[in-house]
């Protein structure tokens, strides 16, 4: 099974994972170097995550009715 997690490679060579993993044995890994995130990248990512989280609310009939007076 493949699992992707974000990590930071420190200057001294240590790999610091951004989330906790419970490993039962040593694992092989692939490391991909990413460009540094900018503030606009972080805002765009947050917007994408928000859109998915709120999609159910946006598609409800009650929501359409509540905002009808503004259209």
PDB file of N, CA, C, O and CB in Angstrom:
ATOM      1  N   UNK A   1       0.846  -1.173   0.000  1.00  0.00           N
ATOM      2  CA  UNK A   1       0.000   0.000   0.000  1.00  0.00           C
ATOM      3  C   UNK A   1       0.891   1.235   0.000  1.00  0.00           C
ATOM      4  O   UNK A   1       1.860   1.305   0.756  1.00  0.00           O
ATOM      5  CB  UNK A   1      -0.962  -0.002   1.218  1.00  0.00           C
ATOM      6  N   UNK A   2       0.567   2.206  -0.843  1.00  0.00           N
ATOM      7  CA  UNK A   2       1.294   3.459  -0.883  1.00  0.00           C
ATOM      8  C   UNK A   2       0.586   4.479  -0.006  1.00  0.00           C
ATOM      9  O   UNK A   2      -0.643   4.554   0.007  1.00  0.00           O
ATOM     10  CB  UNK A   2       1.425   3.974  -2.328  1.00  0.00           C
ATOM     11  N   UNK A   3       1.361   5.257   0.720  1.00  0.00           N
ATOM     12  CA  UNK A   3       0.819   6.335   1.552  1.00  0.00           C
ATOM     13  C   UNK A   3       1.719   7.539   1.368  1.00  0.00           C
ATOM     14  O   UNK A   3       2.943   7.416   1.411  1.00  0.00           O
ATOM     15  CB  UNK A   3       0.724   5.917   3.072  1.00  0.00           C
ATOM     16  N   UNK A   4       1.126   8.692   1.164  1.00  0.00           N
ATOM     17  CA  UNK A   4       1.888   9.910   0.996  1.00  0.00           C
ATOM     18  C   UNK A   4       1.721  10.774   2.230  1.00  0.00           C
ATOM     19  O   UNK A   4       0.602  11.019   2.679  1.00  0.00           O
ATOM     20  CB  UNK A   4       1.451  10.667  -0.270  1.00  0.00           C
ATOM     21  N   UNK A   5       2.829  11.234   2.773  1.00  0.00           N
ATOM     22  CA  UNK A   5       2.808  12.155   3.905  1.00  0.00           C
ATOM     23  C   UNK A   5       3.767  13.296   3.614  1.00  0.00           C
ATOM     24  O   UNK A   5       4.740  13.129   2.878  1.00  0.00           O
ATOM     25  CB  UNK A   5       3.187  11.432   5.235  1.00  0.00           C
ATOM     26  N   UNK A   6       3.490  14.447   4.189  1.00  0.00           N
ATOM     27  CA  UNK A   6       4.373  15.594   4.013  1.00  0.00           C
ATOM     28  C   UNK A   6       5.460  15.539   5.076  1.00  0.00           C
ATOM     29  O   UNK A   6       5.218  15.117   6.207  1.00  0.00           O
ATOM     30  CB  UNK A   6       3.584  16.933   4.094  1.00  0.00           C
ATOM     31  N   UNK A   7       6.648  15.964   4.704  1.00  0.00           N
ATOM     32  CA  UNK A   7       7.772  15.980   5.632  1.00  0.00           C
ATOM     33  C   UNK A   7       8.693  17.140   5.278  1.00  0.00           C
ATOM     34  O   UNK A   7       8.599  17.724   4.198  1.00  0.00           O
ATOM     35  CB  UNK A   7       8.543  14.631   5.600  1.00  0.00           C
ATOM     36  N   UNK A   8       9.583  17.457   6.208  1.00  0.00           N
ATOM     37  CA  UNK A   8      10.586  18.495   5.983  1.00  0.00           C
ATOM     38  C   UNK A   8      11.955  17.865   6.164  1.00  0.00           C
ATOM     39  O   UNK A   8      12.221  17.225   7.181  1.00  0.00           O
ATOM     40  CB  UNK A   8      10.388  19.708   6.954  1.00  0.00           C
ATOM     41  N   UNK A   9      12.820  18.045   5.180  1.00  0.00           N
ATOM     42  CA  UNK A   9      14.184  17.562   5.285  1.00  0.00           C
ATOM     43  C   UNK A   9      15.018  18.696   5.879  1.00  0.00           C
ATOM     44  O   UNK A   9      15.198  19.743   5.256  1.00  0.00           O
ATOM     45  CB  UNK A   9      14.743  17.096   3.887  1.00  0.00           C
ATOM     46  N   UNK A  10      15.521  18.472   7.083  1.00  0.00           N
ATOM     47  CA  UNK A  10      16.302  19.494   7.778  1.00  0.00           C
ATOM     48  C   UNK A  10      17.691  19.607   7.160  1.00  0.00           C
ATOM     49  O   UNK A  10      18.139  18.701   6.457  1.00  0.00           O
ATOM     50  CB  UNK A  10      16.409  19.170   9.284  1.00  0.00           C
ATOM     51  N   UNK A  11      18.370  20.724   7.425  1.00  0.00           N
ATOM     52  CA  UNK A  11      19.696  20.951   6.853  1.00  0.00           C
ATOM     53  C   UNK A  11      20.695  19.878   7.275  1.00  0.00           C
ATOM     54  O   UNK A  11      21.634  19.578   6.538  1.00  0.00           O
ATOM     55  CB  UNK A  11      20.212  22.320   7.262  1.00  0.00           C
ATOM     56  N   UNK A  12      20.493  19.294   8.471  1.00  0.00           N
ATOM     57  CA  UNK A  12      21.421  18.271   8.951  1.00  0.00           C
ATOM     58  C   UNK A  12      21.086  16.877   8.419  1.00  0.00           C
ATOM     59  O   UNK A  12      21.726  15.899   8.805  1.00  0.00           O
ATOM     60  CB  UNK A  12      21.422  18.249  10.465  1.00  0.00           C
ATOM     61  N   UNK A  13      20.073  16.777   7.522  1.00  0.00           N
ATOM     62  CA  UNK A  13      19.743  15.497   6.911  1.00  0.00           C
ATOM     63  C   UNK A  13      18.611  14.738   7.580  1.00  0.00           C
ATOM     64  O   UNK A  13      18.167  13.714   7.060  1.00  0.00           O
ATOM     65  CB  UNK A  13      20.938  14.648   6.900  1.00  0.00           C
ATOM     66  N   UNK A  14      18.136  15.218   8.722  1.00  0.00           N
ATOM     67  CA  UNK A  14      17.019  14.544   9.391  1.00  0.00           C
ATOM     68  C   UNK A  14      15.721  14.810   8.635  1.00  0.00           C
ATOM     69  O   UNK A  14      15.476  15.924   8.174  1.00  0.00           O
ATOM     70  CB  UNK A  14      16.893  15.015  10.861  1.00  0.00           C
ATOM     71  N   UNK A  15      14.908  13.793   8.517  1.00  0.00           N
ATOM     72  CA  UNK A  15      13.609  13.904   7.857  1.00  0.00           C
ATOM     73  C   UNK A  15      12.548  14.003   8.940  1.00  0.00           C
ATOM     74  O   UNK A  15      12.385  13.076   9.733  1.00  0.00           O
ATOM     75  CB  UNK A  15      13.336  12.687   6.901  1.00  0.00           C
ATOM     76  N   UNK A  16      11.822  15.124   8.982  1.00  0.00           N
ATOM     77  CA  UNK A  16      10.802  15.362  10.007  1.00  0.00           C
ATOM     78  C   UNK A  16       9.429  15.286   9.357  1.00  0.00           C
ATOM     79  O   UNK A  16       9.081  16.129   8.529  1.00  0.00           O
ATOM     80  CB  UNK A  16      11.009  16.744  10.705  1.00  0.00           C
ATOM     81  N   UNK A  17       8.639  14.260   9.738  1.00  0.00           N
ATOM     82  CA  UNK A  17       7.288  14.093   9.208  1.00  0.00           C
ATOM     83  C   UNK A  17       6.354  15.110   9.854  1.00  0.00           C
ATOM     84  O   UNK A  17       6.517  15.442  11.028  1.00  0.00           O
ATOM     85  CB  UNK A  17       6.775  12.651   9.451  1.00  0.00           C
ATOM     86  N   UNK A  18       5.384  15.604   9.103  1.00  0.00           N
ATOM     87  CA  UNK A  18       4.440  16.575   9.641  1.00  0.00           C
ATOM     88  C   UNK A  18       3.242  15.912  10.317  1.00  0.00           C
ATOM     89  O   UNK A  18       2.388  16.599  10.877  1.00  0.00           O
ATOM     90  CB  UNK A  18       3.961  17.489   8.540  1.00  0.00           C
ATOM     91  N   UNK A  19       3.176  14.594  10.268  1.00  0.00           N
ATOM     92  CA  UNK A  19       2.131  13.859  10.983  1.00  0.00           C
ATOM     93  C   UNK A  19       2.736  12.594  11.574  1.00  0.00           C
ATOM     94  O   UNK A  19       3.759  12.101  11.098  1.00  0.00           O
ATOM     95  CB  UNK A  19       0.937  13.515  10.040  1.00  0.00           C
ATOM     96  N   UNK A  20       2.099  12.078  12.610  1.00  0.00           N
ATOM     97  CA  UNK A  20       2.612  10.879  13.281  1.00  0.00           C
ATOM     98  C   UNK A  20       2.238   9.618  12.496  1.00  0.00           C
ATOM     99  O   UNK A  20       1.109   9.480  12.025  1.00  0.00           O
ATOM    100  CB  UNK A  20       2.065  10.791  14.724  1.00  0.00           C
ATOM    101  N   UNK A  21       3.184   8.720  12.366  1.00  0.00           N
ATOM    102  CA  UNK A  21       2.936   7.422  11.733  1.00  0.00           C
ATOM    103  C   UNK A  21       3.337   6.317  12.702  1.00  0.00           C
ATOM    104  O   UNK A  21       4.384   6.401  13.344  1.00  0.00           O
ATOM    105  CB  UNK A  21       3.718   7.290  10.386  1.00  0.00           C
ATOM    106  N   UNK A  22       2.519   5.295  12.807  1.00  0.00           N
ATOM    107  CA  UNK A  22       2.862   4.116  13.611  1.00  0.00           C
ATOM    108  C   UNK A  22       3.417   3.054  12.674  1.00  0.00           C
ATOM    109  O   UNK A  22       2.662   2.385  11.967  1.00  0.00           O
ATOM    110  CB  UNK A  22       1.616   3.573  14.404  1.00  0.00           C
ATOM    111  N   UNK A  23       4.723   2.901  12.669  1.00  0.00           N
ATOM    112  CA  UNK A  23       5.361   1.901  11.806  1.00  0.00           C
ATOM    113  C   UNK A  23       5.710   0.674  12.629  1.00  0.00           C
ATOM    114  O   UNK A  23       6.198   0.788  13.754  1.00  0.00           O
ATOM    115  CB  UNK A  23       6.632   2.479  11.123  1.00  0.00           C
ATOM    116  N   UNK A  24       5.461  -0.490  12.069  1.00  0.00           N
ATOM    117  CA  UNK A  24       5.784  -1.728  12.761  1.00  0.00           C
ATOM    118  C   UNK A  24       7.166  -2.256  12.369  1.00  0.00           C
ATOM    119  O   UNK A  24       7.725  -3.121  13.044  1.00  0.00           O
ATOM    120  CB  UNK A  24       4.724  -2.777  12.469  1.00  0.00           C
ATOM    121  N   UNK A  25       7.709  -1.725  11.267  1.00  0.00           N
ATOM    122  CA  UNK A  25       9.031  -2.134  10.799  1.00  0.00           C
ATOM    123  C   UNK A  25       9.587  -1.039   9.879  1.00  0.00           C
ATOM    124  O   UNK A  25       8.827  -0.181   9.430  1.00  0.00           O
ATOM    125  CB  UNK A  25       8.963  -3.516  10.056  1.00  0.00           C
ATOM    126  N   UNK A  26      10.854  -1.049   9.598  1.00  0.00           N
ATOM    127  CA  UNK A  26      11.417  -0.031   8.695  1.00  0.00           C
ATOM    128  C   UNK A  26      10.710  -0.059   7.339  1.00  0.00           C
ATOM    129  O   UNK A  26      10.317  -1.118   6.850  1.00  0.00           O
ATOM    130  CB  UNK A  26      12.938  -0.255   8.505  1.00  0.00           C
ATOM    131  N   UNK A  27      10.557   1.114   6.746  1.00  0.00           N
ATOM    132  CA  UNK A  27       9.859   1.249   5.479  1.00  0.00           C
ATOM    133  C   UNK A  27      10.745   1.919   4.451  1.00  0.00           C
ATOM    134  O   UNK A  27      11.547   2.791   4.785  1.00  0.00           O
ATOM    135  CB  UNK A  27       8.568   2.036   5.658  1.00  0.00           C
ATOM    136  N   UNK A  28      10.604   1.516   3.215  1.00  0.00           N
ATOM    137  CA  UNK A  28      11.265   2.209   2.110  1.00  0.00           C
ATOM    138  C   UNK A  28      10.457   3.470   1.819  1.00  0.00           C
ATOM    139  O   UNK A  28       9.234   3.472   1.960  1.00  0.00           O
ATOM    140  CB  UNK A  28      11.384   1.289   0.827  1.00  0.00           C
ATOM    141  N   UNK A  29      11.132   4.532   1.417  1.00  0.00           N
ATOM    142  CA  UNK A  29      10.441   5.779   1.101  1.00  0.00           C
ATOM    143  C   UNK A  29      11.023   6.388  -0.171  1.00  0.00           C
ATOM    144  O   UNK A  29      12.162   6.103  -0.541  1.00  0.00           O
ATOM    145  CB  UNK A  29      10.545   6.777   2.276  1.00  0.00           C
ATOM    146  N   UNK A  30      10.248   7.212  -0.822  1.00  0.00           N
ATOM    147  CA  UNK A  30      10.702   8.044  -1.924  1.00  0.00           C
ATOM    148  C   UNK A  30      10.613   9.486  -1.440  1.00  0.00           C
ATOM    149  O   UNK A  30       9.659   9.846  -0.750  1.00  0.00           O
ATOM    150  CB  UNK A  30       9.848   7.807  -3.235  1.00  0.00           C
ATOM    151  N   UNK A  31      11.577  10.303  -1.787  1.00  0.00           N
ATOM    152  CA  UNK A  31      11.569  11.702  -1.380  1.00  0.00           C
ATOM    153  C   UNK A  31      11.479  12.565  -2.625  1.00  0.00           C
ATOM    154  O   UNK A  31      12.303  12.443  -3.532  1.00  0.00           O
ATOM    155  CB  UNK A  31      12.832  12.058  -0.544  1.00  0.00           C
ATOM    156  N   UNK A  32      10.481  13.436  -2.671  1.00  0.00           N
ATOM    157  CA  UNK A  32      10.307  14.385  -3.763  1.00  0.00           C
ATOM    158  C   UNK A  32      10.488  15.778  -3.195  1.00  0.00           C
ATOM    159  O   UNK A  32       9.819  16.139  -2.227  1.00  0.00           O
ATOM    160  CB  UNK A  32       8.909  14.228  -4.449  1.00  0.00           C
ATOM    161  N   UNK A  33      11.377  16.566  -3.775  1.00  0.00           N
ATOM    162  CA  UNK A  33      11.604  17.922  -3.298  1.00  0.00           C
ATOM    163  C   UNK A  33      10.587  18.846  -3.950  1.00  0.00           C
ATOM    164  O   UNK A  33      10.437  18.859  -5.172  1.00  0.00           O
ATOM    165  CB  UNK A  33      13.056  18.389  -3.599  1.00  0.00           C
ATOM    166  N   UNK A  34       9.887  19.622  -3.118  1.00  0.00           N
ATOM    167  CA  UNK A  34       8.854  20.543  -3.570  1.00  0.00           C
ATOM    168  C   UNK A  34       9.358  21.971  -3.470  1.00  0.00           C
ATOM    169  O   UNK A  34      10.257  22.270  -2.684  1.00  0.00           O
ATOM    170  CB  UNK A  34       7.565  20.366  -2.751  1.00  0.00           C
ATOM    171  N   UNK A  35       8.776  22.846  -4.269  1.00  0.00           N
ATOM    172  CA  UNK A  35       9.091  24.259  -4.152  1.00  0.00           C
ATOM    173  C   UNK A  35       8.502  24.785  -2.853  1.00  0.00           C
ATOM    174  O   UNK A  35       7.533  24.230  -2.335  1.00  0.00           O
ATOM    175  CB  UNK A  35       8.554  25.056  -5.369  1.00  0.00           C
ATOM    176  N   UNK A  36       9.088  25.855  -2.328  1.00  0.00           N
ATOM    177  CA  UNK A  36       8.565  26.465  -1.110  1.00  0.00           C
ATOM    178  C   UNK A  36       7.164  26.995  -1.378  1.00  0.00           C
ATOM    179  O   UNK A  36       6.885  27.512  -2.459  1.00  0.00           O
ATOM    180  CB  UNK A  36       9.497  27.600  -0.610  1.00  0.00           C
ATOM    181  N   UNK A  37       6.288  26.867  -0.393  1.00  0.00           N
ATOM    182  CA  UNK A  37       4.934  27.399  -0.515  1.00  0.00           C
ATOM    183  C   UNK A  37       4.972  28.912  -0.310  1.00  0.00           C
ATOM    184  O   UNK A  37       5.679  29.415   0.564  1.00  0.00           O
ATOM    185  CB  UNK A  37       3.973  26.724   0.510  1.00  0.00           C
ATOM    186  N   UNK A  38       4.216  29.612  -1.114  1.00  0.00           N
ATOM    187  CA  UNK A  38       4.047  31.046  -0.913  1.00  0.00           C
ATOM    188  C   UNK A  38       2.732  31.274  -0.181  1.00  0.00           C
ATOM    189  O   UNK A  38       1.940  30.344  -0.028  1.00  0.00           O
ATOM    190  CB  UNK A  38       4.076  31.819  -2.271  1.00  0.00           C
ATOM    191  N   UNK A  39       2.492  32.491   0.271  1.00  0.00           N
ATOM    192  CA  UNK A  39       1.239  32.803   0.951  1.00  0.00           C
ATOM    193  C   UNK A  39       0.047  32.556   0.032  1.00  0.00           C
ATOM    194  O   UNK A  39      -0.996  32.079   0.479  1.00  0.00           O
ATOM    195  CB  UNK A  39       1.241  34.258   1.437  1.00  0.00           C
ATOM    196  N   UNK A  40       0.200  32.879  -1.252  1.00  0.00           N
ATOM    197  CA  UNK A  40      -0.917  32.666  -2.175  1.00  0.00           C
ATOM    198  C   UNK A  40      -1.168  31.185  -2.399  1.00  0.00           C
ATOM    199  O   UNK A  40      -2.313  30.780  -2.598  1.00  0.00           O
ATOM    200  CB  UNK A  40      -0.647  33.357  -3.511  1.00  0.00           C
ATOM    201  N   UNK A  41      -0.107  30.356  -2.369  1.00  0.00           N
ATOM    202  CA  UNK A  41      -0.289  28.905  -2.489  1.00  0.00           C
ATOM    203  C   UNK A  41      -1.089  28.377  -1.305  1.00  0.00           C
ATOM    204  O   UNK A  41      -1.992  27.558  -1.475  1.00  0.00           O
ATOM    205  CB  UNK A  41       1.077  28.185  -2.578  1.00  0.00           C
ATOM    206  N   UNK A  42      -0.754  28.846  -0.108  1.00  0.00           N
ATOM    207  CA  UNK A  42      -1.448  28.393   1.096  1.00  0.00           C
ATOM    208  C   UNK A  42      -2.912  28.817   1.064  1.00  0.00           C
ATOM    209  O   UNK A  42      -3.789  28.046   1.454  1.00  0.00           O
ATOM    210  CB  UNK A  42      -0.762  28.946   2.354  1.00  0.00           C
ATOM    211  N   UNK A  43      -3.182  30.032   0.606  1.00  0.00           N
ATOM    212  CA  UNK A  43      -4.565  30.511   0.519  1.00  0.00           C
ATOM    213  C   UNK A  43      -5.350  29.698  -0.510  1.00  0.00           C
ATOM    214  O   UNK A  43      -6.505  29.345  -0.275  1.00  0.00           O
ATOM    215  CB  UNK A  43      -4.597  32.012   0.153  1.00  0.00           C
ATOM    216  N   UNK A  44      -4.726  29.406  -1.640  1.00  0.00           N
ATOM    217  CA  UNK A  44      -5.387  28.610  -2.677  1.00  0.00           C
ATOM    218  C   UNK A  44      -5.703  27.208  -2.155  1.00  0.00           C
ATOM    219  O   UNK A  44      -6.795  26.688  -2.382  1.00  0.00           O
ATOM    220  CB  UNK A  44      -4.502  28.524  -3.941  1.00  0.00           C
ATOM    221  N   UNK A  45      -4.741  26.601  -1.456  1.00  0.00           N
ATOM    222  CA  UNK A  45      -4.948  25.263  -0.897  1.00  0.00           C
ATOM    223  C   UNK A  45      -6.088  25.278   0.118  1.00  0.00           C
ATOM    224  O   UNK A  45      -6.916  24.367   0.126  1.00  0.00           O
ATOM    225  CB  UNK A  45      -3.652  24.745  -0.236  1.00  0.00           C
ATOM    226  N   UNK A  46      -6.142  26.293   0.965  1.00  0.00           N
ATOM    227  CA  UNK A  46      -7.215  26.405   1.954  1.00  0.00           C
ATOM    228  C   UNK A  46      -8.570  26.557   1.268  1.00  0.00           C
ATOM    229  O   UNK A  46      -9.564  25.982   1.710  1.00  0.00           O
ATOM    230  CB  UNK A  46      -6.959  27.596   2.894  1.00  0.00           C
ATOM    231  N   UNK A  47      -8.603  27.330   0.192  1.00  0.00           N
ATOM    232  CA  UNK A  47      -9.854  27.517  -0.538  1.00  0.00           C
ATOM    233  C   UNK A  47     -10.330  26.201  -1.145  1.00  0.00           C
ATOM    234  O   UNK A  47     -11.523  25.897  -1.110  1.00  0.00           O
ATOM    235  CB  UNK A  47      -9.680  28.574  -1.637  1.00  0.00           C
ATOM    236  N   UNK A  48      -9.412  25.427  -1.695  1.00  0.00           N
ATOM    237  CA  UNK A  48      -9.791  24.135  -2.268  1.00  0.00           C
ATOM    238  C   UNK A  48     -10.328  23.191  -1.204  1.00  0.00           C
ATOM    239  O   UNK A  48     -11.318  22.495  -1.432  1.00  0.00           O
ATOM    240  CB  UNK A  48      -8.600  23.497  -2.972  1.00  0.00           C
ATOM    241  N   UNK A  49      -9.680  23.161  -0.041  1.00  0.00           N
ATOM    242  CA  UNK A  49     -10.143  22.296   1.045  1.00  0.00           C
ATOM    243  C   UNK A  49     -11.508  22.754   1.554  1.00  0.00           C
ATOM    244  O   UNK A  49     -12.366  21.924   1.856  1.00  0.00           O
ATOM    245  CB  UNK A  49      -9.122  22.283   2.198  1.00  0.00           C
ATOM    246  N   UNK A  50     -11.712  24.063   1.649  1.00  0.00           N
ATOM    247  CA  UNK A  50     -12.990  24.596   2.108  1.00  0.00           C
ATOM    248  C   UNK A  50     -14.101  24.252   1.138  1.00  0.00           C
ATOM    249  O   UNK A  50     -15.209  23.906   1.550  1.00  0.00           O
ATOM    250  CB  UNK A  50     -12.905  26.104   2.293  1.00  0.00           C
ATOM    251  N   UNK A  51     -13.811  24.346  -0.141  1.00  0.00           N
ATOM    252  CA  UNK A  51     -14.825  24.061  -1.153  1.00  0.00           C
ATOM    253  C   UNK A  51     -15.331  22.631  -1.009  1.00  0.00           C
ATOM    254  O   UNK A  51     -16.536  22.386  -1.061  1.00  0.00           O
ATOM    255  CB  UNK A  51     -14.260  24.288  -2.566  1.00  0.00           C
ATOM    256  N   UNK A  52     -14.417  21.697  -0.830  1.00  0.00           N
ATOM    257  CA  UNK A  52     -14.824  20.293  -0.687  1.00  0.00           C
ATOM    258  C   UNK A  52     -15.621  20.088   0.600  1.00  0.00           C
ATOM    259  O   UNK A  52     -16.603  19.346   0.613  1.00  0.00           O
ATOM    260  CB  UNK A  52     -13.588  19.367  -0.698  1.00  0.00           C
ATOM    261  N   UNK A  53     -15.200  20.741   1.677  1.00  0.00           N
ATOM    262  CA  UNK A  53     -15.872  20.568   2.962  1.00  0.00           C
ATOM    263  C   UNK A  53     -17.275  21.169   2.958  1.00  0.00           C
ATOM    264  O   UNK A  53     -18.174  20.658   3.625  1.00  0.00           O
ATOM    265  CB  UNK A  53     -15.045  21.196   4.072  1.00  0.00           C
ATOM    266  N   UNK A  54     -17.460  22.249   2.211  1.00  0.00           N
ATOM    267  CA  UNK A  54     -18.753  22.937   2.200  1.00  0.00           C
ATOM    268  C   UNK A  54     -19.658  22.537   1.045  1.00  0.00           C
ATOM    269  O   UNK A  54     -20.781  23.029   0.942  1.00  0.00           O
ATOM    270  CB  UNK A  54     -18.533  24.408   2.153  1.00  0.00           C
ATOM    271  N   UNK A  55     -19.195  21.670   0.192  1.00  0.00           N
ATOM    272  CA  UNK A  55     -19.957  21.307  -1.009  1.00  0.00           C
ATOM    273  C   UNK A  55     -21.352  20.811  -0.674  1.00  0.00           C
ATOM    274  O   UNK A  55     -22.308  21.142  -1.375  1.00  0.00           O
ATOM    275  CB  UNK A  55     -19.219  20.245  -1.798  1.00  0.00           C
ATOM    276  N   UNK A  56     -21.483  20.030   0.376  1.00  0.00           N
ATOM    277  CA  UNK A  56     -22.801  19.497   0.732  1.00  0.00           C
ATOM    278  C   UNK A  56     -23.758  20.623   1.094  1.00  0.00           C
ATOM    279  O   UNK A  56     -24.927  20.580   0.710  1.00  0.00           O
ATOM    280  CB  UNK A  56     -22.687  18.507   1.901  1.00  0.00           C
ATOM    281  N   UNK A  57     -23.285  21.638   1.829  1.00  0.00           N
ATOM    282  CA  UNK A  57     -24.144  22.759   2.202  1.00  0.00           C
ATOM    283  C   UNK A  57     -24.534  23.586   0.992  1.00  0.00           C
ATOM    284  O   UNK A  57     -25.678  24.030   0.889  1.00  0.00           O
ATOM    285  CB  UNK A  57     -23.450  23.639   3.227  1.00  0.00           C
ATOM    286  N   UNK A  58     -23.600  23.799   0.072  1.00  0.00           N
ATOM    287  CA  UNK A  58     -23.874  24.632  -1.087  1.00  0.00           C
ATOM    288  C   UNK A  58     -24.912  24.013  -2.011  1.00  0.00           C
ATOM    289  O   UNK A  58     -25.631  24.732  -2.704  1.00  0.00           O
ATOM    290  CB  UNK A  58     -22.603  24.887  -1.849  1.00  0.00           C
ATOM    291  N   UNK A  59     -24.994  22.720  -2.028  1.00  0.00           N
ATOM    292  CA  UNK A  59     -25.891  22.039  -2.952  1.00  0.00           C
ATOM    293  C   UNK A  59     -27.276  21.772  -2.363  1.00  0.00           C
ATOM    294  O   UNK A  59     -28.079  21.059  -2.964  1.00  0.00           O
ATOM    295  CB  UNK A  59     -25.273  20.742  -3.384  1.00  0.00           C
ATOM    296  N   UNK A  60     -27.555  22.337  -1.201  1.00  0.00           N
ATOM    297  CA  UNK A  60     -28.854  22.097  -0.561  1.00  0.00           C
ATOM    298  C   UNK A  60     -29.883  23.113  -1.038  1.00  0.00           C
ATOM    299  O   UNK A  60     -29.550  24.275  -1.272  1.00  0.00           O
ATOM    300  CB  UNK A  60     -28.724  22.156   0.972  1.00  0.00           C
ATOM    301  N   UNK A  61     -31.120  22.682  -1.181  1.00  0.00           N
ATOM    302  CA  UNK A  61     -32.225  23.553  -1.593  1.00  0.00           C
ATOM    303  C   UNK A  61     -32.413  24.688  -0.597  1.00  0.00           C
ATOM    304  O   UNK A  61     -32.707  25.816  -0.991  1.00  0.00           O
ATOM    305  CB  UNK A  61     -33.530  22.748  -1.732  1.00  0.00           C
ATOM    306  N   UNK A  62     -32.246  24.400   0.684  1.00  0.00           N
ATOM    307  CA  UNK A  62     -32.415  25.419   1.722  1.00  0.00           C
ATOM    308  C   UNK A  62     -31.429  26.567   1.531  1.00  0.00           C
ATOM    309  O   UNK A  62     -31.775  27.727   1.749  1.00  0.00           O
ATOM    310  CB  UNK A  62     -32.236  24.799   3.114  1.00  0.00           C
ATOM    311  N   UNK A  63     -30.208  26.248   1.125  1.00  0.00           N
ATOM    312  CA  UNK A  63     -29.199  27.281   0.879  1.00  0.00           C
ATOM    313  C   UNK A  63     -29.606  28.158  -0.295  1.00  0.00           C
ATOM    314  O   UNK A  63     -29.480  29.381  -0.227  1.00  0.00           O
ATOM    315  CB  UNK A  63     -27.825  26.645   0.614  1.00  0.00           C
ATOM    316  N   UNK A  64     -30.087  27.553  -1.361  1.00  0.00           N
ATOM    317  CA  UNK A  64     -30.537  28.321  -2.527  1.00  0.00           C
ATOM    318  C   UNK A  64     -31.663  29.275  -2.135  1.00  0.00           C
ATOM    319  O   UNK A  64     -31.675  30.430  -2.559  1.00  0.00           O
ATOM    320  CB  UNK A  64     -31.008  27.374  -3.654  1.00  0.00           C
ATOM    321  N   UNK A  65     -32.597  28.799  -1.334  1.00  0.00           N
ATOM    322  CA  UNK A  65     -33.727  29.633  -0.921  1.00  0.00           C
ATOM    323  C   UNK A  65     -33.272  30.782  -0.021  1.00  0.00           C
ATOM    324  O   UNK A  65     -33.788  31.896  -0.115  1.00  0.00           O
ATOM    325  CB  UNK A  65     -34.775  28.783  -0.195  1.00  0.00           C
ATOM    326  N   UNK A  66     -32.309  30.505   0.846  1.00  0.00           N
ATOM    327  CA  UNK A  66     -31.842  31.534   1.785  1.00  0.00           C
ATOM    328  C   UNK A  66     -31.155  32.692   1.061  1.00  0.00           C
ATOM    329  O   UNK A  66     -31.207  33.825   1.539  1.00  0.00           O
ATOM    330  CB  UNK A  66     -30.880  30.919   2.807  1.00  0.00           C
ATOM    331  N   UNK A  67     -30.524  32.438  -0.058  1.00  0.00           N
ATOM    332  CA  UNK A  67     -29.795  33.477  -0.781  1.00  0.00           C
ATOM    333  C   UNK A  67     -30.555  34.020  -1.997  1.00  0.00           C
ATOM    334  O   UNK A  67     -30.040  34.877  -2.715  1.00  0.00           O
ATOM    335  CB  UNK A  67     -28.462  32.936  -1.224  1.00  0.00           C
ATOM    336  N   UNK A  68     -31.757  33.532  -2.225  1.00  0.00           N
ATOM    337  CA  UNK A  68     -32.535  33.907  -3.401  1.00  0.00           C
ATOM    338  C   UNK A  68     -32.745  35.415  -3.499  1.00  0.00           C
ATOM    339  O   UNK A  68     -32.731  35.967  -4.599  1.00  0.00           O
ATOM    340  CB  UNK A  68     -33.875  33.205  -3.379  1.00  0.00           C
ATOM    341  N   UNK A  69     -32.939  36.085  -2.372  1.00  0.00           N
ATOM    342  CA  UNK A  69     -33.232  37.522  -2.391  1.00  0.00           C
ATOM    343  C   UNK A  69     -32.046  38.357  -2.880  1.00  0.00           C
ATOM    344  O   UNK A  69     -32.219  39.535  -3.194  1.00  0.00           O
ATOM    345  CB  UNK A  69     -33.640  37.984  -1.002  1.00  0.00           C
ATOM    346  N   UNK A  70     -30.858  37.778  -2.950  1.00  0.00           N
ATOM    347  CA  UNK A  70     -29.687  38.515  -3.404  1.00  0.00           C
ATOM    348  C   UNK A  70     -29.404  38.331  -4.885  1.00  0.00           C
ATOM    349  O   UNK A  70     -28.486  38.953  -5.420  1.00  0.00           O
ATOM    350  CB  UNK A  70     -28.490  38.099  -2.613  1.00  0.00           C
ATOM    351  N   UNK A  71     -30.153  37.511  -5.534  1.00  0.00           N
ATOM    352  CA  UNK A  71     -29.900  37.241  -6.941  1.00  0.00           C
ATOM    353  C   UNK A  71     -30.701  38.141  -7.852  1.00  0.00           C
ATOM    354  O   UNK A  71     -30.595  38.034  -9.073  1.00  0.00           O
ATOM    355  CB  UNK A  71     -30.205  35.811  -7.254  1.00  0.00           C
TER     356      UNK A  71
END
